[in-house]
Amino acid sequence: MPLRTPAWIALGFLAGALSVLTFHAAMWEALHLMSLPGLRMPAPYPMNPTQPFGVPAIVSLCFWGGLYGAVFGLVAPRIDLPLPATGFLLGIVAVLVGATVVAALKHQQLFEDGSLNNWARDLLVNCFWGIGVGVILSLLTRRARVRS
């Protein structure tokens, strides 16, 4: 029995949030440990409070990753690519939205400083996260189909 749209959205949200805690954090940690010039990252799982509600940054990242995942769950079944490949594209979209829409809403410079290092870091972390969304969602939907 095929999954219905609400199930895809819910599982997409879960996949997006879980991918933040696993894939996103793994790439973040790899960059942190490598400490490459220009690609340096602080330790993953940041606990600093975010604006405007003061929730820890990792909670905010999971929430936004979940929202992206929910949209991914809505769109992915209509795209004729494997979910991990579609997730890679999701990572690129997340970087572009962050560099334009989010930057504008936060009154920050669009496309940061345009540094190749920033783009490389953002693409590595977010594309790995997107692949994770695809992998996790494929596992969750497989399990949901078996149960139904």
Buried (B, 14 or more C-beta within 10 A) or exposed (E): EEBEEEBBBBBBBBBBBBBBBBBBBBBBBBBBEEEEEEBEBEEBBBEEEBEEEEBBEBBBBBBBBBBBBBBBBBBBBEEEEEBBEBBBBBBBBBBBEBBEEBBEEEEEEEBBEEEEBBBBBBBBBBBBBBBBBBBBBBBBBEEBEEEE
